[in-house]
Amino acid sequence: MRCPLCKVDMIKIEAGEVELKIGGRLYLVRNVSYEECPLCGERVVSPEVSQRVYDKIKRGDYREEQLVLPVLNGAS
């Protein structure tokens, strides 16, 4: 697969983390396979992985965790 942004060949990652924004909510999906662009870092999951994730979300088959992350103010 080629990166949709950079058009370079992507690298297959067998198990890692992907952030997905679905329905206005941000989900961290762990232990999932995806392809990653070595140039820009764009990550793409397969349609099969996407469907499994959507199905889990519909069933409520996830747990909520509180994560701490750095927040920057880009205006100043």
C-alpha positions, -999 to +999 in steps of 0.1 A: +000+000+000+011+036-007+007+064+018-024+084+010-005+116+019+031+110+007+026+083-019+056+063-006+054+026+002+041+019+037+056-006+062+035-034+078+034-033+116+022-065+131+011-051+166+011-016+178-012+013+188-034+035+166-055+065+175-088+067+158-114+095+160-149+080+156-181+099+162-163+128+178-145+105+203-109+096+204-101+059+208-067+043+214-066+009+198-039-013+212-023-045+199-035-040+163-019-045+129-016-015+106+006+000+079+027+030+086+044+056+064+081+058+070+081+094+059+052+112+076+040+085+101+005+082+088-011+050+100-037+030+081-057+000+093-072-026+070-109-027+063-111-059+084-094-043+114-116-012+110-148-034+110-136-052+142-129-019+159-163-005+149-181-036+161-163-035+195-173+002+199-210-006+190-210-034+216-193-012+242-165-038+243-138-014+256-127+001+289-121+037+296-087+047+309-074+081+319-043+091+299-021+121+305-007+139+275+011+171+268-011+200+256+004+229+237-010+264+231-001+271+195-013+307+195+015+321+218 
